[in-house]
Amino acid sequence: MERTLKRIFDYQRFENNTMLQQVIDDVHSRYAARELSLDEMNFVAAAGTPDQKKNKNKKQ
């Protein structure tokens, strides 16, 4: 599904179909990028979890 949406968005860059542009704008408005709240940041582990480092040290 995601691949299909990407292809449609790319197609729209060249075609400029007004109805398709309305759909794309609607999708962008629902899934707009935003800043994470502090509570949401607690669920992000971009560099892994702290437990992983402890486990590596025990194996050595």
DSSP file (Angstrom, degrees, kcal/mol; ACC not computed):
  #  RESIDUE AA STRUCTURE BP1 BP2  ACC     N-H-->O    O-->H-N    N-H-->O    O-->H-N    TCO  KAPPA ALPHA  PHI   PSI    X-CA   Y-CA   Z-CA
    1    1 A M     >        0   0    0      0, 0.0     4,-2.3     0, 0.0     5,-0.2   0.000 360.0 360.0 360.0 -45.0    0.0    0.0    0.0
    2    2 A E  H  >  +     0   0    0      1,-0.2     4,-2.2     2,-0.2     5,-0.2   0.897 360.0  52.1 -62.0 -40.0    2.8    2.4    0.9
    3    3 A R  H  > S+     0   0    0      1,-0.2     4,-2.0     2,-0.2    -1,-0.2   0.903 108.5  50.9 -62.8 -41.2    4.6    1.7   -2.3
    4    4 A T  H  > S+     0   0    0      1,-0.2     4,-2.3     2,-0.2    -2,-0.2   0.914 109.2  50.7 -63.1 -43.4    1.4    2.4   -4.3
    5    5 A L  H  X S+     0   0    0     -4,-2.3     4,-2.6     1,-0.2    -1,-0.2   0.909 108.6  51.7 -62.3 -41.7    0.9    5.8   -2.5
    6    6 A K  H  X S+     0   0    0     -4,-2.2     4,-2.4     1,-0.2    -1,-0.2   0.904 109.9  49.7 -60.7 -41.0    4.5    6.8   -3.3
    7    7 A R  H  X S+     0   0    0     -4,-2.0     4,-2.5     2,-0.2    -1,-0.2   0.894 111.0  49.1 -66.3 -39.5    4.0    6.0   -6.9
    8    8 A I  H  X S+     0   0    0     -4,-2.3     4,-2.2     2,-0.2    -2,-0.2   0.919 110.7  50.0 -65.7 -42.7    0.7    8.0   -7.0
    9    9 A F  H  X S+     0   0    0     -4,-2.6     4,-1.0     1,-0.2    -2,-0.2   0.914 112.4  47.7 -61.9 -42.6    2.4   11.0   -5.3
   10   10 A D  H >X S+     0   0    0     -4,-2.4     4,-0.6     1,-0.2     3,-0.6   0.910 110.2  52.2 -63.9 -42.2    5.3   10.8   -7.8
   11   11 A Y  H >X S+     0   0    0     -4,-2.5     4,-2.0     1,-0.2     3,-1.2   0.891 103.6  58.6 -59.1 -40.6    2.8   10.6  -10.7
   12   12 A Q  H 3X S+     0   0    0     -4,-2.2     4,-2.0     1,-0.3    -1,-0.2   0.797  91.6  68.6 -63.6 -29.6    1.0   13.7   -9.5
   13   13 A R  H << S+     0   0    0     -4,-1.0    -1,-0.3    -3,-0.6    -2,-0.2   0.837 114.1  28.5 -58.1 -32.1    4.2   15.8   -9.7
   14   14 A F  H << S+     0   0    0     -3,-1.2    -2,-0.2    -4,-0.6    -1,-0.2   0.752 123.5  46.8-100.1 -29.6    4.0   15.5  -13.5
   15   15 A E  H  < S-     0   0    0     -4,-2.0    -3,-0.2     2,-0.1    -2,-0.2   0.856  77.6-156.6 -85.8 -37.4    0.2   15.2  -14.1
   16   16 A N     <  +     0   0    0     -4,-2.0     2,-0.5     1,-0.2    -3,-0.1   0.912  20.5 178.0  56.5  47.8   -1.2   17.9  -11.9
   17   17 A N     >  -     0   0    0      1,-0.1     4,-2.2    -5,-0.1    -1,-0.2  -0.713  23.4-148.7 -80.4 124.2   -4.6   16.3  -11.6
   18   18 A T  H  > S+     0   0    0     -2,-0.5     4,-1.7     2,-0.2    -1,-0.1   0.884  94.8  48.9 -66.5 -39.6   -6.8   18.5   -9.2
   19   19 A M  H  > S+     0   0    0      1,-0.2     4,-1.6     2,-0.2    -1,-0.2   0.916 113.4  47.2 -67.2 -41.2   -8.8   15.6   -7.8
   20   20 A L  H  > S+     0   0    0      1,-0.2     4,-2.4     2,-0.2    -2,-0.2   0.879 108.6  55.8 -65.9 -37.1   -5.7   13.6   -7.1
   21   21 A Q  H  X S+     0   0    0     -4,-2.2     4,-2.7     1,-0.2    -1,-0.2   0.864 103.9  54.4 -63.7 -35.3   -4.1   16.7   -5.5
   22   22 A Q  H  X S+     0   0    0     -4,-1.7     4,-2.1     2,-0.2    -1,-0.2   0.905 109.1  47.8 -63.7 -41.5   -7.0   17.0   -3.1
   23   23 A V  H  X S+     0   0    0     -4,-1.6     4,-2.3     2,-0.2    -2,-0.2   0.927 112.7  48.6 -64.4 -44.9   -6.5   13.4   -2.0
   24   24 A I  H  X S+     0   0    0     -4,-2.4     4,-2.6     1,-0.2    -2,-0.2   0.914 111.0  49.9 -62.6 -43.4   -2.8   14.0   -1.5
   25   25 A D  H  X S+     0   0    0     -4,-2.7     4,-2.1     1,-0.2    -1,-0.2   0.881 109.5  52.2 -62.6 -37.9   -3.4   17.2    0.5
   26   26 A D  H  X S+     0   0    0     -4,-2.1     4,-1.6     2,-0.2    -2,-0.2   0.916 110.4  47.7 -64.4 -43.2   -5.9   15.3    2.7
   27   27 A V  H  X S+     0   0    0     -4,-2.3     4,-1.9     1,-0.2    -2,-0.2   0.926 111.7  50.2 -63.5 -45.0   -3.3   12.6    3.4
   28   28 A H  H  < S+     0   0    0     -4,-2.6    -1,-0.2     1,-0.2    -2,-0.2   0.871 108.6  52.7 -62.3 -36.4   -0.6   15.1    4.2
   29   29 A S  H >< S+     0   0    0     -4,-2.1     3,-0.5     1,-0.2    -1,-0.2   0.844 111.9  45.4 -69.8 -31.6   -3.0   17.0    6.5
   30   30 A R  H 3< S+     0   0    0     -4,-1.6    -1,-0.2     1,-0.2    -2,-0.2   0.808 122.6  34.9 -79.1 -29.8   -3.7   13.8    8.5
   31   31 A Y  T 3< S+     0   0    0     -4,-1.9    -1,-0.2    -5,-0.2    -2,-0.2  -0.193  81.8 154.3-119.5  40.5   -0.1   12.6    8.7
   32   32 A A    <   -     0   0    0     -3,-0.5     2,-0.1     1,-0.1    -3,-0.1  -0.378  51.0-102.6 -69.6 147.2    1.7   15.9    9.0
   33   33 A A        +     0   0    0     -2,-0.1     2,-0.3    -5,-0.0    -1,-0.1  -0.453  50.3 170.5 -68.3 140.2    5.1   15.8   10.7
   34   34 A R        -     0   0    0     -2,-0.1     2,-0.3    -3,-0.1    -1,-0.0  -0.958  37.9 -90.8-147.6 164.6    5.0   17.1   14.3
   35   35 A E        -     0   0    0     -2,-0.3     2,-0.2     1,-0.1     0, 0.0  -0.568  44.9-117.2 -78.1 139.3    7.2   17.3   17.3
   36   36 A L        -     0   0    0     -2,-0.3     2,-0.1     1,-0.1    -1,-0.1  -0.489  24.5-123.4 -75.4 145.2    7.0   14.4   19.8
   37   37 A S     >  -     0   0    0     -2,-0.2     4,-2.0     1,-0.1     5,-0.1  -0.378  29.0-105.2 -77.7 166.7    5.7   15.1   23.3
   38   38 A L  H  > S+     0   0    0      1,-0.2     4,-0.8     2,-0.2    -1,-0.1   0.876 122.9  53.2 -61.6 -37.3    7.9   14.1   26.2
   39   39 A D  H >4 S+     0   0    0      1,-0.2     3,-0.6     2,-0.2     4,-0.3   0.902 109.1  48.6 -64.1 -40.6    5.7   11.1   26.9
   40   40 A E  H >4 S+     0   0    0      1,-0.2     3,-1.5     2,-0.2     4,-0.2   0.842 103.0  62.1 -68.5 -32.4    6.0    9.9   23.3
   41   41 A M  H >< S+     0   0    0     -4,-2.0     3,-1.4     1,-0.3    -1,-0.2   0.767  89.9  69.2 -65.1 -24.2    9.8   10.3   23.5
   42   42 A N  T << S+     0   0    0     -4,-0.8    -1,-0.3    -3,-0.6    -2,-0.2   0.745  97.7  52.3 -64.3 -22.2    9.9    7.7   26.3
   43   43 A F  T <  S+     0   0    0     -3,-1.5     2,-0.5    -4,-0.3    -1,-0.3   0.456  90.6  94.2 -93.2  -2.0    8.9    5.1   23.7
   44   44 A V    <   +     0   0    0     -3,-1.4     2,-0.2    -4,-0.2     3,-0.1  -0.797  42.0 173.8 -96.9 128.6   11.8    6.0   21.2
   45   45 A A    >   +     0   0    0     -2,-0.5     3,-1.5     1,-0.1     4,-0.1  -0.638   8.0 165.3-129.2  74.1   15.0    4.1   21.4
   46   46 A A  T 3  S+     0   0    0      1,-0.3    -1,-0.1    -2,-0.2     3,-0.1   0.819  80.9  35.6 -64.1 -32.9   16.9    5.4   18.4
   47   47 A A  T 3  S-     0   0    0      1,-0.5    -1,-0.3    -3,-0.1     2,-0.1   0.135 124.6 -92.8-107.1  20.0   20.3    4.0   19.5
   48   48 A G    <   -     0   0    0     -3,-1.5    -1,-0.5     4,-0.0    -2,-0.0  -0.398  55.6 -57.0  97.0-178.8   18.9    0.8   21.1
   49   49 A T    >>  -     0   0    0     -2,-0.1     3,-1.3    -3,-0.1     4,-0.7  -0.733  40.8-120.2-100.7 151.0   17.9    0.1   24.6
   50   50 A P  H 3> S+     0   0    0      0, 0.0     4,-1.2     0, 0.0     3,-0.5   0.801 109.8  66.3 -58.9 -28.8   20.1    0.5   27.6
   51   51 A D  H 3> S+     0   0    0      1,-0.2     4,-2.0     2,-0.2     5,-0.2   0.805  90.2  64.5 -63.6 -29.8   19.7   -3.2   28.4
   52   52 A Q  H <> S+     0   0    0     -3,-1.3     4,-1.8     1,-0.2    -1,-0.2   0.896 100.0  50.4 -63.3 -40.1   21.6   -4.2   25.2
   53   53 A K  H  X S+     0   0    0     -4,-0.7     4,-1.8    -3,-0.5    -1,-0.2   0.903 109.1  51.6 -66.0 -40.5   24.8   -2.6   26.4
   54   54 A K  H  X S+     0   0    0     -4,-1.2     4,-1.5     1,-0.2    -1,-0.2   0.902 108.8  51.1 -61.9 -41.2   24.6   -4.5   29.8
   55   55 A N  H  X S+     0   0    0     -4,-2.0     4,-1.4     1,-0.2    -1,-0.2   0.867 107.0  53.5 -66.3 -36.6   24.1   -7.8   28.0
   56   56 A K  H  X S+     0   0    0     -4,-1.8     4,-1.1     1,-0.2    -1,-0.2   0.901 107.7  51.0 -64.7 -40.9   27.2   -7.3   25.8
   57   57 A N  H  < S+     0   0    0     -4,-1.8    -1,-0.2     1,-0.2    -2,-0.2   0.851 106.9  53.8 -66.9 -34.2   29.4   -6.6   28.8
   58   58 A K  H  < S+     0   0    0     -4,-1.5    -1,-0.2     1,-0.2    -2,-0.2   0.845 104.2  55.4 -68.5 -34.1   28.3   -9.8   30.5
   59   59 A K  H  <        0   0    0     -4,-1.4    -1,-0.2     1,-0.3    -2,-0.2   0.821 360.0 360.0 -69.3 -31.3   29.1  -12.0   27.5
   60   60 A Q     <        0   0    0     -4,-1.1    -1,-0.3    -3,-0.1    -2,-0.2   0.486 360.0 360.0 -78.4 360.0   32.7  -10.7   27.4
